[in-house]
């Protein structure tokens, strides 16, 4: 995105400015009057506008106001003569991005436009994300992490969630499979319908069929009245079945039939009911292993895995650990009415060197224990992990990787702390702007909205 609309009533000025901009790889459309240029500006215009102030007909100030009425976030840079500077300053106060004094310095124009383009890019990207998540909970507030694996997973969720396809989520215990299921429901066309979750490993074999299909009074000993099963209760919404491989095999067969005919018959009933819901299932082991060991029907597997998602374990996305831990610390501090004592470099190193068999759930638990601990901040994490520390000769993160992850964490924290204000981050971290830009690109960090 490097588009520029150039407006000036003097052909020589347009030719000169256009030449410099095109040499700097901008795509330029130039116009001799503002009224004609307005026909080429829409709210999703992905560039900036460069305009003279004094022009016959619609002058630059009136032009800027009309652009603002289309989209107040389109950057407008004004050409001004020496006597028009006060006017240009007034225009900036009214919403213009910047002004360039005539006779202009081409390099300054290019630099100004690059900054304006960066601002426009961020605005449009934020709008795109808001639109994708309109009417639902922000996926980033639920799935914390900016590692390549998490960015890929979030992209996949955003692509699949609006459909009604059945989804199978695979991942180790504690990786957040139910969090993902809820996020998918909230981003789907069924978001106004019910969301029901059932952990198949927690229900008894004798009650599994009743839990899913319901029963009528007297269907079996102890069935004193009618009970609505999960499949019927989820009608018009989403049903999440966790640890599906723990469901009894005969019940799996009845579930398969219900999914195929979209009907259920409660225990003891003579009539069936139509049901229509989206099924999201989850397992903490490879499906093929469960099939081979006789704990999962292969035909059911083929029915439930229209889309298969893999949730990475925490040990495979360690660059997310500092941000996740900070997130959980803040939540724990709010819950228990405590203040946060930020962990130091040694503590971050300990977090990075740990293998996290309990994944995100274990990290969250550690954050709560950290907040409630009376130990000095620098001693808490090593002490809390001491009984479970793995063999560091085999699993520890290298010094180079620890330095990289810690540097990324410091920059990200500064960006959040300073609300994305680059000047403040430069002052906070005491590094040159160019160095900060290079590291933000290297670590795929963007200024928060």
C-alpha positions in Angstrom: 0.0 0.0 0.0 1.8 3.1 -1.3 -0.9 5.1 -3.0 -0.9 8.9 -3.1 -3.5 11.3 -4.5 -1.8 14.5 -5.5 -3.8 17.7 -6.0 -2.4 21.1 -7.2 -3.6 23.5 -9.8 -0.1 24.0 -11.1 1.0 21.4 -13.6 4.7 22.0 -12.9 4.3 21.4 -9.2 2.4 18.2 -9.9 5.0 17.0 -12.4 7.9 17.7 -10.0 6.2 16.1 -6.9 5.0 13.1 -8.9 8.5 12.4 -10.3 10.0 12.3 -6.8 7.2 10.2 -5.4 7.4 7.6 -8.2 11.1 7.4 -7.8 10.4 6.5 -4.2 8.0 3.7 -5.4 4.7 5.4 -4.6 1.8 5.0 -6.9 0.5 8.5 -7.7 -2.7 9.8 -9.2 -2.6 13.6 -9.8 -5.4 16.0 -10.3 -5.6 19.7 -11.2 -8.6 20.4 -8.9 -9.9 19.0 -5.6 -13.5 18.4 -6.8 -12.3 15.8 -9.4 -10.0 14.2 -6.9 -12.9 13.7 -4.4 -14.5 11.2 -6.8 -11.5 8.9 -6.2 -11.6 8.9 -2.4 -13.7 6.4 -0.4 -13.7 5.4 3.2 -11.5 2.3 2.5 -8.9 4.3 0.4 -5.6 2.7 1.2 -3.3 5.7 0.8 -2.9 9.4 1.6 -3.7 12.7 0.0 -1.2 15.5 -0.8 -2.8 18.8 -1.7 -2.1 22.5 -2.2 -3.9 24.9 0.1 -4.6 27.8 -2.3 -6.5 26.5 -5.4 -9.4 27.9 -7.4 -12.8 26.5 -6.6 -12.5 24.0 -3.7 -9.4 25.0 -1.8 -7.2 22.7 0.3 -8.9 23.5 3.6 -12.4 22.8 2.3 -11.0 19.8 0.5 -9.6 18.4 3.7 -13.0 18.9 5.5 -14.8 17.0 2.7 -12.2 14.1 3.0 -12.8 14.1 6.7 -16.5 13.7 6.1 -15.7 10.6 4.0 -13.2 9.2 6.5 -11.6 11.3 9.2 -8.6 8.9 9.3 -7.4 9.5 5.8 -4.1 11.4 6.2 -4.1 14.7 4.4 -0.7 16.5 3.8 -0.9 20.1 2.7 1.4 22.2 0.4 1.7 25.7 1.8 3.4 28.9 0.8 5.3 30.8 3.5 2.4 33.1 4.2 0.0 30.2 4.6 1.7 28.5 7.5 -0.7 29.8 10.2 -3.5 28.6 8.0 -1.9 25.2 7.7 -1.4 24.9 11.4 -5.1 25.7 11.8 -5.9 23.0 9.3 -3.8 20.5 11.3 -5.7 21.4 14.4 -8.8 20.6 12.3 -7.6 17.1 11.4 -5.0 17.5 8.6 -1.9 15.2 9.1 0.9 17.6 8.3 2.0 20.4 6.0 5.0 20.9 3.7 6.2 24.4 2.9 6.8 25.6 -0.6 9.3 25.5 -2.2 9.3 22.0 -0.8 12.2 19.6 0.0 11.4 16.4 -1.9 13.1 14.2 0.8 10.9 15.8 3.4 7.8 15.1 1.4 8.8 11.4 1.0 9.5 11.0 4.7 6.3 12.7 5.7 4.3 10.5 3.3 5.9 7.4 4.6 4.9 8.2 8.1 1.4 9.0 7.0 1.2 5.8 5.1 2.3 3.8 8.1 -0.5 5.4 10.1 -3.0 4.6 7.5 -1.9 1.0 7.2 -2.3 0.6 11.0 -5.8 2.1 10.9 -7.0 -0.1 8.1 -5.5 -3.2 9.7 -7.3 -2.4 13.0 -10.5 -1.9 11.1 -10.1 -5.2 9.3 -9.6 -7.0 12.6 -12.5 -5.3 14.2 -14.8 -6.2 11.3 -13.6 -9.8 11.5 -14.5 -10.0 15.2 -17.6 -7.7 15.1 -20.2 -8.8 17.5 -18.0 -11.3 19.3 -15.4 -11.4 22.0 -11.9 -10.4 20.9 -10.0 -13.5 20.1 -6.7 -11.9 21.2 -8.1 -11.4 24.7 -8.9 -15.1 24.8 -6.0 -16.6 22.9 -3.0 -14.7 24.2 0.2 -15.1 22.1 1.9 -13.6 19.1 4.2 -16.5 18.2 4.0 -17.8 14.6 2.1 -20.9 15.7 -0.5 -18.8 17.5 -0.8 -16.3 14.7 -1.4 -19.2 12.3 -4.0 -20.8 14.7 -5.9 -17.5 15.1 -6.0 -17.0 11.4 -7.4 -20.5 10.9 -10.0 -19.9 13.6 -11.0 -16.6 12.0 -11.4 -18.4 8.7 -13.4 -21.4 9.9 -15.5 -19.9 12.7 -18.1 -18.1 10.5 -19.0 -21.5 8.9 -21.1 -24.2 10.6 -18.5 -27.0 9.8 -17.9 -29.6 12.5 -14.5 -29.2 14.1 -12.1 -31.5 15.9 -9.6 -29.8 18.2 -6.5 -31.7 19.0 -4.0 -30.8 21.7 -2.5 -31.8 25.0 -4.3 -31.3 28.3 -4.2 -27.7 29.4 -3.6 -26.1 26.0 -6.9 -24.2 25.9 -9.1 -26.4 23.7 -12.3 -25.3 25.4 -11.3 -21.6 25.2 -10.9 -22.1 21.4 -14.3 -23.8 21.2 -16.0 -20.9 22.9 -14.2 -18.4 20.8 -15.3 -20.2 17.6 -18.9 -20.2 18.9 -18.7 -16.5 19.6 -17.4 -15.7 16.1 -20.0 -17.9 14.3 -23.5 -17.3 12.9 -24.7 -19.3 15.9 -23.4 -17.0 18.5 -26.9 -16.0 19.6 -27.8 -19.6 20.2 -26.8 -21.8 23.2 -23.3 -23.0 23.9 -23.0 -26.2 25.9 -19.9 -28.0 27.0 -19.6 -31.6 28.2 -16.4 -33.4 29.3 -17.1 -37.0 28.3 -14.4 -38.3 30.8 -16.4 -37.0 33.8 -19.7 -38.7 33.1 -20.4 -42.3 34.2 -20.8 -45.0 31.6 -24.4 -45.6 32.8 -25.4 -41.9 32.5 -23.6 -41.1 29.2 -26.6 -41.8 27.0 -29.0 -39.8 29.2 -26.6 -36.9 29.3 -26.5 -36.7 25.6 -30.0 -37.7 24.5 -32.1 -37.1 27.6 -34.8 -39.3 29.0 -38.5 -39.4 29.9 -39.9 -40.2 33.3 -39.6 -43.9 34.2 -37.1 -44.7 31.4 -34.9 -46.4 34.0 -34.6 -46.8 37.8 -34.3 -43.3 39.3 -35.6 -41.5 36.2 -38.3 -39.6 38.0 -39.1 -37.0 35.4 -38.2 -35.8 31.9 -34.7 -34.6 31.3 -33.5 -32.7 28.2 -30.2 -34.0 26.8 -27.2 -32.0 25.7 -27.9 -32.6 22.0 -31.4 -31.2 22.2 -30.4 -28.3 24.6 -27.8 -27.2 22.1 -30.3 -26.9 19.2 -29.6 -23.8 17.3 -26.2 -23.4 18.8 -22.9 -25.2 19.6 -22.2 -28.4 21.5 -18.6 -28.9 22.7 -17.7 -32.5 23.6 -14.3 -32.6 25.3 -12.3 -35.9 25.5 -14.6 -37.5 23.1 -12.4 -40.6 23.1 -13.6 -41.3 26.6 -17.3 -41.7 25.5 -18.6 -45.3 25.6 -18.4 -47.0 22.2 -22.1 -47.8 22.0 -23.0 -44.2 22.8 -20.6 -43.1 20.1 -22.6 -45.1 17.6 -25.8 -43.4 18.7 -24.1 -40.0 18.5 -23.0 -40.8 14.9 -26.6 -41.6 13.9 -27.9 -38.4 15.5 -25.3 -36.4 13.5 -26.3 -38.2 10.3 -30.1 -37.9 10.5 -30.2 -34.8 12.7 -32.7 -36.4 15.0 -32.5 -37.7 18.6 -34.7 -40.0 20.6 -34.6 -39.6 24.4 -34.3 -42.8 26.5 -37.7 -44.3 27.0 -39.4 -42.2 24.3 -41.3 -43.4 21.3 -40.9 -40.2 19.2 -37.8 -38.4 17.9 -36.9 -34.7 17.8 -35.1 -32.8 15.1 -31.9 -31.1 16.2 -29.6 -28.8 14.4 -26.4 -27.7 16.1 -22.7 -27.4 15.4 -20.4 -30.0 17.0 -17.0 -29.1 18.2 -15.1 -32.0 19.6 -11.7 -32.2 21.4 -9.2 -34.9 22.1 -5.8 -35.0 24.0 -4.3 -37.8 21.9 -3.9 -38.7 18.2 -7.2 -40.0 16.8 -5.5 -42.9 15.0 -4.1 -44.1 18.4 -7.6 -44.0 19.9 -9.1 -45.8 16.9 -6.4 -48.5 16.9 -6.9 -49.1 20.7 -10.7 -49.4 20.3 -11.7 -46.2 22.1 -12.9 -44.2 19.1 -15.2 -45.3 16.2 -13.5 -44.6 12.9 -16.8 -43.7 11.2 -17.5 -41.2 14.0 -14.1 -39.7 13.5 -14.7 -39.1 9.8 -18.0 -37.4 10.7 -16.7 -35.0 13.3 -13.4 -33.9 11.7 -14.7 -31.8 8.8 -12.0 -29.4 10.1 -9.1 -30.5 12.3 -7.2 -28.0 14.4 -4.0 -28.6 16.3 -3.3 -26.6 19.4 0.4 -26.3 20.0 1.8 -27.1 23.5 3.3 -24.3 25.4 6.8 -25.7 25.1 6.6 -25.2 21.3 5.7 -21.5 21.6 7.9 -20.3 24.4 8.2 -16.8 23.0 4.5 -16.4 24.2 5.4 -17.3 27.8 6.4 -13.8 29.1 3.2 -12.2 27.6 1.0 -15.0 28.9 2.5 -14.9 32.3 2.0 -11.1 32.5 -1.6 -11.5 31.4 -2.3 -14.1 34.1 -0.5 -12.0 36.7 -2.7 -9.1 36.1 -5.9 -11.2 36.3 -4.7 -12.9 39.5 -3.8 -9.6 41.0 -7.4 -8.3 40.3 -8.9 -11.5 41.6 -7.0 -11.4 44.9 -6.7 -7.7 45.4 -2.9 -7.8 45.2 -0.3 -5.7 43.4 2.0 -7.2 40.8 5.7 -7.5 41.5 7.1 -7.9 38.0 9.4 -10.9 37.6 13.0 -10.1 36.8 15.4 -11.6 34.1 16.2 -14.6 36.3 12.6 -15.5 36.7 11.9 -15.1 33.0 14.8 -17.4 32.3 13.4 -20.0 34.7 10.0 -19.8 32.9 11.7 -20.3 29.6 13.8 -23.3 30.7 10.8 -25.2 32.0 8.9 -27.7 29.9 5.3 -27.0 31.1 3.7 -30.5 31.0 0.5 -28.8 32.2 0.7 -26.2 29.4 -1.2 -22.9 29.7 -3.3 -24.2 32.6 -0.2 -24.8 34.6 1.2 -21.4 33.8 -2.0 -19.8 34.9 -1.8 -21.7 38.2 1.8 -20.6 38.7 0.8 -16.9 38.2 -1.8 -17.2 40.9 0.6 -18.8 43.3 3.2 -16.1 42.4 0.7 -13.4 43.3 -0.2 -15.0 46.6 3.5 -15.8 47.6 5.2 -13.9 50.4 8.7 -14.6 49.0 10.8 -11.9 47.5 9.8 -11.5 43.8 13.1 -12.8 42.5 12.8 -16.0 44.5 9.2 -16.9 43.8 9.4 -18.6 40.4 12.6 -20.7 41.0 11.1 -21.8 44.3 7.7 -22.6 42.9 9.2 -24.6 40.1 12.0 -26.2 42.1 10.2 -29.5 42.6 9.4 -29.9 39.0 12.4 -28.5 37.1 13.4 -30.7 34.3 17.0 -31.7 33.3 18.3 -28.4 32.0 21.1 -30.2 30.0 18.4 -31.6 27.7 15.6 -29.0 27.7 17.0 -25.6 28.7 16.6 -22.8 26.2 20.0 -21.6 24.9 21.5 -18.3 26.2 21.0 -16.8 22.7 17.4 -17.8 22.6 16.8 -16.6 26.2 18.3 -13.2 25.4 16.2 -13.0 22.2 13.0 -13.9 24.0 13.7 -11.5 26.9 14.5 -8.6 24.5 11.2 -9.2 22.6 9.3 -9.3 25.9 10.9 -6.0 27.1 10.0 -4.2 23.8 6.4 -5.6 23.8 5.9 -4.6 27.4 7.1 -1.1 26.6 4.8 -0.8 23.6 1.8 -1.8 25.7 2.9 0.4 28.7 3.2 3.4 26.4 0.1 2.7 24.3 2.1 2.2 21.2 3.7 5.7 21.3 7.0 5.1 19.6 8.7 8.2 21.0 7.9 7.2 24.5 9.2 3.6 23.8 12.5 5.0 22.5 12.9 7.1 25.6 11.8 4.2 27.8 14.2 1.7 26.3 16.9 4.3 25.4 17.5 3.0 21.9 17.6 4.8 18.5 14.4 4.8 16.5 16.0 2.8 13.7 17.1 0.1 16.1 13.6 -0.1 17.5 12.0 -0.3 14.1 14.4 -3.1 13.0 13.7 -5.1 16.2 9.9 -4.6 15.9 10.1 -6.0 12.3 12.4 -8.9 13.5 10.1 -9.9 16.3 6.8 -9.1 14.4 5.8 -6.6 16.9 3.1 -3.9 16.1 1.9 -1.0 18.0 -1.2 -1.9 19.9 -4.5 -0.3 18.9 
